[in-house]
């Protein structure tokens, strides 16, 4: 069966709703496990300032910036690797994640 990555994209904005978002992500994760489609689930500390961005430089040592890479766009906050029958099933889980978490979601085949 094909595998897909479903990732939640949202900015880090500390708020009272953050705890609700964490519960919603946990609920989606549990539903995926219960359906037997979850291969792996993970997430990041959502503070972009905690990121380290290595930048290769020719003829010099690697340099690490203490910030997210500006060209990367919105970072993934949480993600799942799913093993499902097809893209339609992956998109179905993506819809559930987007609605439950009230956040943008991206679905890609691995």
C-alpha positions, -999 to +999 in steps of 0.1 A: +000+000+000+012+035-007+024+058+021+015+095+024+026+123+047-002+144+062+013+176+078-004+204+097+009+239+088+002+267+112+021+296+127+032+296+163+011+320+182+009+313+219-027+315+230-053+299+252-063+278+221-029+261+220-040+234+245-071+228+225-050+224+193-028+198+211-059+178+222-073+180+186-040+167+172-040+138+197-076+130+187-067+128+150-037+106+159-058+082+179-084+079+151-056+071+126-042+045+150-076+030+156-082+027+118-048+009+114-034+035+089-008+053+111+028+043+105+044+072+124+033+105+140+054+134+151+055+170+158+078+199+166+081+224+193+062+251+176+085+280+184+103+288+151+129+308+171+142+274+184+151+263+149+187+258+137+193+262+099+225+248+085+238+267+054+265+251+033+292+275+022+318+266-003+354+264+010+342+273+045+328+254+075+291+248+077+273+278+093+242+274+115+216+302+118+196+304+150+163+307+132+141+290+106+152+292+070+133+321+055+127+304+022+111+273+038+077+289+042+053+279+070+069+250+090+051+218+096+039+216+132+027+180+134+027+152+108+016+117+102+029+090+079+000+069+068-003+037+048-036+038+029-051+023-002-049+055-024-047+092-026-085+095-019-081+078+014-051+100+023-071+131+014-099+119+036-076+118+066-062+152+055-097+167+056-103+152+090-070+167+103-078+201+088-113+203+102-103+189+137-072+211+140-086+241+122-053+245+104-039+241+069-029+206+060-007+192+032-009+157+018+020+142-001+029+107-013+061+093+002 
